[in-house]
Amino acid sequence: MKIPFIDLKKQYDSIRDEIDPAIQNVIDSSAFVLGKAVMNFESDFAAAHNVKHCVAVSSGTDGNHLASWVLGIKNRDEMIIPANTFIATAWGAVLCGAVPVFADCHKDSYNIDPDKIEEKITARTKAVVAVHLYGQPADMDAIRKITEKHNLHLIEDAAQAHLAEYKGKKTGGLSDICSFSFYPGKNLGAFGEGGALTTGSDELAVKARMIRDHGSREKYFHELYGHNYRMEGIQGAVLGVKLKHLNYWTDCRRKVAEKYHEQLSDVEQIKLPAQMPYAKHVYHLYVIQTGRREELQKFLNDNEISTGLHYPVPLHLQKCFGHLGYKKGDFPVTETLAGNCLSLPMFPELNEDQIGYICDKIKLFFKS
Ligand SMILES: *Cc1c(COP(=O)(O)O)cnc(C)c1O
């Protein structure tokens, strides 16, 4: 049985009769950039996350940059971010001229460890970025306690955590400003690049809207420095259709995770992902840990099961950050995870037979 890591075609086939006319509608109206489809999506996405404003942008990476930009992060400021995340989180600091300062992650949540933040704060620190990695919210109350005490901005990176919850509250409204990604493989994926910022602040939302569109409110009148971070109309239309299915797809992901848990919990050689007591995990990824990662990945690959690594090299050990002076051993939890992590196939359409097949192969591997 051949099992892909994700299956975007299957999802498209299930909603083709809604998606195709929505795309055609954008083409017929020539609203290729921003426009009505994007505006409608913004209000639906904000409502789905119980947050006042949503500003659609051109990618999650651009959202990371814009979030720092609207908060006024600038030259030589410092932003504390987890060492265990995708590189784009760090670009949010770098593109504003700021320095990313890395912190280790928690051994069970895999998100930034609140106990490791305070020791990283200096006179230059301006913000903490809480990444809701793999679909599980970071411990926001513990993190906010620190950012309030030291008067720092708090940013969420929810690129992997659409509709996830922290103590019953949706991501996107748990900080000053939050960045989402709609990269095709994310829990809510466009048919190309896309992203969004959400915020409860009127002021930050207005600023984000202006910077997204060349620093202007009115065409050719530029009040602020800006850039072109606008979302395309077709992406707005696709995302608007898909958002209606996101609750269902999220339930499906959680059921897939439950089945993995049931069938793998007696395999002693692997550590399964933990849903923290404060969290509703939306399982963008299902990441297990094993000391025999390379062998297991090869064995699964030989059995036509695709897997992924999220992430094999932590940010503090990336070549591009060599000048920052970090070394191996600085963040033991993150480094162990980087060496042992293996992401199993995870998508809403993954069925019981496929899950059973994957789990049987994993069990077979550890018996041999
Ligand atoms: C995917 C991702 C991003 C970047 O989003 P793009 O839309 O691909 O630019 C940022 N942060 C995290 C944690 C991500 O997983």
The ligand as an SDF file (V2000), in Angstrom:
LIG
                    3D

 15 15  0  0  0  0  0  0  0  0999 V2000
    4.9690   27.3930    7.1190 C   0  0  0  0  0  0  0  0  0  0  0  0
    5.4850   28.2030    8.2520 C   0  0  0  0  0  0  0  0  0  0  0  0
    5.7930   29.5550    8.1200 C   0  0  0  0  0  0  0  0  0  0  0  0
    5.8630   30.2530    6.7810 C   0  0  0  0  0  0  0  0  0  0  0  0
    4.7300   30.2280    6.0420 O   0  0  0  0  0  0  0  0  0  0  0  0
    4.7740   30.3420    4.4410 P   0  0  0  0  0  0  0  0  0  0  0  0
    3.3520   30.5980    4.0880 O   0  0  0  0  0  0  0  0  0  0  0  0
    5.3000   29.0560    3.9070 O   0  0  0  0  0  0  0  0  0  0  0  0
    5.6450   31.4920    4.0870 O   0  0  0  0  0  0  0  0  0  0  0  0
    6.1500   30.2650    9.2390 C   0  0  0  0  0  0  0  0  0  0  0  0
    6.2320   29.6770   10.4440 N   0  0  0  0  0  0  0  0  0  0  0  0
    5.9710   28.3560   10.6200 C   0  0  0  0  0  0  0  0  0  0  0  0
    6.0630   27.7770   11.9870 C   0  0  0  0  0  0  0  0  0  0  0  0
    5.6020   27.5750    9.5300 C   0  0  0  0  0  0  0  0  0  0  0  0
    5.3510   26.2700    9.7110 O   0  0  0  0  0  0  0  0  0  0  0  0
  1  2  1  0
  2  3  1  0
  2 14  2  0
  3  4  1  0
  3 10  2  0
  4  5  1  0
  5  6  1  0
  6  7  2  0
  6  8  1  0
  6  9  1  0
 10 11  1  0
 11 12  2  0
 12 13  1  0
 12 14  1  0
 14 15  1  0
M  END
$$$$
